[in-house]
Amino acid sequence: MLTNLHPPKVIEFALTQITEILKKHIEITSLYYFGMLSSAQGTHNSLNNDASKQQQHYHFYLLLLSKHISTNAVANLSDLVFQESGGKYTISLLLYMPKQLIAASGHNKYFFSKVLQSGGLVEGSPFELAPLQLSQIPEMDTKGITNYTQDRIAISKHCLNLSAIKEYAGILSAHLIRLSFEQLCLGTIYAFLHYRPQHHHPLYLFKLVKFCLEIPPNIFSERLFEQFPLKSIFCFHHTELRYRSSALFSVTDLNMAHSYCQCLLDYLLPIVNHQLQTLKTASHENEKT
């Protein structure tokens, strides 16, 4: 929602700057804007009673279509926007070739069609909806959405419980916490957006969760991805299992990461269940009409 804090001209200016950065590094067929988060950032030095001017930070949700996509392009382009904007702008980038949208599964097509119809075209040519064959998309598979989401939540719970076993302390525990967090995010995203991301960096997934619903900082904060060793635990990659020592993280660090992940799980679970119940009720209402 646009407010006095985020007037259209401010957003338009920001999107123009982001687009210019992206155009230097990728050929844009179409670029759509479909959401934004913002926060003020500032510092205060109590010794000098000196407060810096707060800088407004903007995070944009974008769908970019390009005929040529390089390896790791999502991460690279996101980093470039952050760096070249001096940290003022960050993005959650959904990056696809046009042919990938056309070949998308039914529920992903629901999501893509919403973005194309309701989002704002920032750059390039409008993507024609006809190739998506929207008329051929089956009715929403509420049962399938529920099963996929509940499976993700069940895996998240199981991994988190396993990570607390003393015999698994160390590198395996970190891996299980990372898996638990990923599965929790994927389930939440699918329950609300019916969309399965192609990029799975933990912060990327968390940003998509925040697009779906508000996460209070006391429940789980993005700053955890900036703090060592929590950053290393939540961003732990499975390839680390091949090379690293089992004593990579302390028991205290792992317990802390487990606690944060458990807190997020406890917070999201009733919200996700309510969303699934809402979809089920809506489906039954549609069957009656």
C-alpha positions in Angstrom: 0.0 0.0 0.0 1.3 3.5 -0.9 1.3 6.0 1.9 2.7 9.4 2.5 5.9 7.7 3.6 6.1 5.9 0.2 4.7 8.3 -2.4 4.5 7.0 -6.0 7.2 9.4 -7.2 9.7 8.0 -4.5 8.9 4.4 -5.6 9.1 5.3 -9.3 12.5 7.0 -8.8 13.8 3.9 -6.9 12.6 1.5 -9.5 14.2 3.6 -12.2 17.5 3.4 -10.5 17.2 -0.3 -9.9 16.3 -0.9 -13.5 19.3 1.1 -14.7 21.6 -1.1 -12.6 20.0 -4.3 -13.8 20.1 -3.3 -17.5 23.9 -3.0 -17.2 24.2 -6.7 -16.3 21.2 -8.5 -18.0 19.1 -8.1 -21.1 15.5 -7.3 -19.9 12.6 -8.6 -21.8 10.0 -7.6 -19.2 10.4 -6.3 -15.6 7.5 -6.3 -13.2 7.2 -4.8 -9.7 4.7 -6.5 -7.4 5.6 -5.4 -3.8 7.9 -3.5 -1.5 9.1 -3.4 2.1 10.8 -0.3 3.7 12.5 0.6 6.9 14.5 3.5 8.3 18.1 2.9 9.3 20.1 5.2 11.5 22.7 5.3 14.3 23.1 7.1 17.6 26.3 7.7 19.5 25.3 8.2 23.2 28.8 9.4 24.1 28.6 12.3 21.7 24.9 12.5 21.7 25.1 12.4 18.0 22.4 10.9 15.9 22.9 10.2 12.2 20.2 11.1 9.7 18.0 8.1 9.2 18.2 6.6 5.7 15.1 4.9 4.3 15.8 1.5 3.0 13.6 -0.1 0.3 13.3 -3.7 -0.6 11.5 -4.5 -3.9 9.9 -7.6 -5.2 10.5 -8.0 -8.9 9.7 -10.5 -11.7 12.3 -10.2 -14.4 12.0 -12.0 -17.7 15.1 -12.5 -19.9 16.0 -14.7 -22.8 19.5 -15.3 -21.5 20.1 -16.1 -17.8 23.6 -16.9 -16.5 24.5 -19.2 -13.7 23.8 -17.8 -10.2 22.2 -14.7 -11.8 19.7 -14.1 -9.0 22.3 -13.8 -6.3 24.7 -11.8 -8.5 22.1 -9.3 -9.6 20.8 -8.9 -6.1 24.3 -8.2 -4.8 24.9 -5.7 -7.6 21.7 -3.7 -6.8 22.7 -3.6 -3.2 26.3 -2.5 -3.9 25.6 0.0 -6.7 22.8 1.7 -4.8 25.0 2.1 -1.7 22.8 -0.3 0.3 19.7 1.8 -0.2 17.9 -0.7 -2.3 17.7 -4.5 -2.1 15.5 -6.8 -4.2 13.8 -10.2 -4.2 14.3 -11.2 -7.8 12.1 -13.8 -9.5 14.2 -14.5 -12.7 12.8 -16.5 -15.5 13.0 -17.0 -19.3 9.7 -16.4 -21.0 9.5 -20.0 -22.1 9.8 -21.1 -18.4 6.6 -19.1 -17.6 4.8 -20.8 -20.4 6.0 -24.2 -19.2 5.2 -23.5 -15.6 3.0 -25.8 -13.5 -0.6 -24.8 -13.0 -0.2 -23.2 -9.5 2.9 -21.3 -10.5 0.8 -20.0 -13.4 -1.7 -18.7 -11.0 1.0 -16.8 -9.2 2.6 -15.5 -12.4 -0.7 -14.4 -13.9 -1.4 -12.4 -10.7 1.9 -10.6 -11.0 1.5 -9.9 -14.7 -2.1 -8.7 -14.3 -1.8 -6.8 -11.0 1.9 -5.8 -10.8 3.4 -2.8 -12.6 5.4 -3.1 -15.7 8.7 -1.2 -15.0 10.7 -2.0 -18.2 10.4 -3.8 -21.5 7.3 -5.2 -23.2 4.2 -6.5 -21.5 4.3 -10.3 -21.4 1.3 -11.6 -23.3 -1.0 -13.7 -21.1 -2.2 -15.9 -24.0 0.9 -18.1 -24.0 0.2 -18.9 -20.3 -3.0 -20.6 -21.5 -4.8 -19.3 -18.4 -8.1 -20.8 -19.6 -6.5 -24.2 -19.4 -5.3 -23.9 -15.8 -7.2 -26.4 -13.7 -9.2 -25.2 -10.6 -7.1 -24.6 -7.6 -5.9 -27.9 -6.1 -6.5 -27.1 -2.4 -5.7 -30.6 -1.4 -2.4 -30.5 -3.3 -1.5 -27.2 -1.7 -2.4 -28.5 1.8 -0.4 -31.7 1.3 2.7 -30.0 0.0 2.6 -27.4 2.8 2.0 -29.9 5.6 4.8 -32.1 4.2 7.2 -29.2 4.4 6.1 -28.3 7.9 6.4 -31.9 9.0 9.9 -32.2 7.6 10.8 -28.9 9.3 9.7 -30.1 12.7 11.5 -33.5 12.3 14.8 -31.9 11.2 14.6 -29.4 14.1 13.9 -32.2 16.6 16.8 -34.2 15.2 19.2 -31.3 15.5 18.7 -31.2 19.2 20.0 -34.8 19.7 23.3 -34.6 21.5 24.9 -37.2 19.2 24.2 -34.8 16.3 25.9 -31.8 17.8 28.2 -29.9 15.5 28.2 -29.9 11.7 25.2 -32.3 11.3 23.1 -30.3 13.7 23.8 -27.1 11.7 22.8 -28.9 8.5 19.5 -30.0 10.1 18.7 -26.5 11.4 19.3 -25.1 7.9 17.0 -27.7 6.4 14.3 -27.1 9.0 14.4 -23.3 8.2 14.3 -23.9 4.4 11.4 -26.3 4.6 9.4 -24.0 6.9 9.9 -21.1 4.5 9.0 -23.2 1.4 5.8 -24.4 3.1 4.7 -20.9 4.1 5.4 -19.5 0.7 3.4 -22.2 -1.0 0.5 -21.9 1.4 0.1 -18.2 0.6 1.4 -17.7 -2.9 1.2 -21.3 -4.4 4.7 -20.6 -5.7 7.8 -22.7 -5.5 11.0 -20.6 -5.7 13.9 -21.6 -7.9 16.5 -19.9 -5.7 16.9 -21.2 -2.1 19.3 -19.0 -0.2 17.8 -18.7 3.3 17.6 -14.8 3.3 15.9 -14.9 -0.1 13.3 -17.4 1.2 12.8 -15.4 4.3 12.1 -12.2 2.3 9.4 -14.1 0.4 7.9 -15.2 3.6 7.8 -11.6 4.7 6.0 -10.7 1.5 3.3 -13.1 2.6 3.0 -11.9 6.2 4.6 -9.8 8.8 7.3 -11.3 11.0 7.9 -9.3 14.2 11.7 -8.8 14.8 11.4 -10.4 18.3 10.3 -13.6 16.5 12.9 -13.7 13.8 15.0 -10.9 12.5 16.9 -10.5 9.3 19.9 -9.3 11.4 20.5 -13.0 12.3 21.8 -13.4 8.7 24.4 -10.7 9.5 25.6 -12.1 12.8 28.4 -14.7 13.0 28.0 -17.6 13.8 24.2 -17.6 13.3 24.7 -16.4 9.7 26.9 -19.4 9.0 24.4 -21.8 10.6 21.3 -20.6 8.8 23.2 -20.3 5.5 25.0 -23.6 6.0 25.4 -25.5 2.7 25.2 -29.3 2.4 28.6 -29.4 0.7 30.1 -28.4 4.0 29.4 -31.9 5.2 32.1 -33.2 2.8 35.0 -31.0 4.0 34.4 -29.3 7.4 35.3 -30.4 10.9 32.4 -31.6 13.1 33.5 -29.0 15.7 32.7 -26.1 13.4 30.1 -24.6 15.7 29.8 -24.6 19.5 26.9 -26.2 21.3 25.9 -22.8 22.6 25.7 -21.4 19.0 23.7 -24.3 17.8 21.3 -24.1 20.7 20.7 -20.4 20.0 20.1 -21.1 16.3 17.7 -23.9 17.2 15.8 -21.6 19.6 15.3 -19.0 16.9 14.2 -21.5 14.4 11.8 -23.1 16.9 10.4 -19.6 17.7 9.7 -19.0 14.0 8.1 -22.4 13.6 5.8 -21.8 16.6 4.8 -18.4 15.2 4.2 -19.5 11.6 2.4 -22.8 12.3 -1.0 -21.4 13.4 -0.9 -18.8 10.7 -0.2 -21.3 8.0 -2.9 -23.7 9.3 -5.4 -20.8 9.3 -4.4 -20.0 5.7 -5.0 -23.7 4.7 -8.3 -23.7 6.4 -9.3 -20.5 4.6 -8.4 -22.1 1.2 -10.4 -25.2 2.1 -13.5 -23.1 3.1 -13.2 -21.0 -0.1 -12.9 -24.2 -2.2 -16.1 -25.6 -0.6 -18.0 -22.4 -1.2 -17.0 -22.4 -4.9 -18.2 -26.0 -5.2 -21.6 -24.9 -4.0 -22.0 -22.2 -6.6 
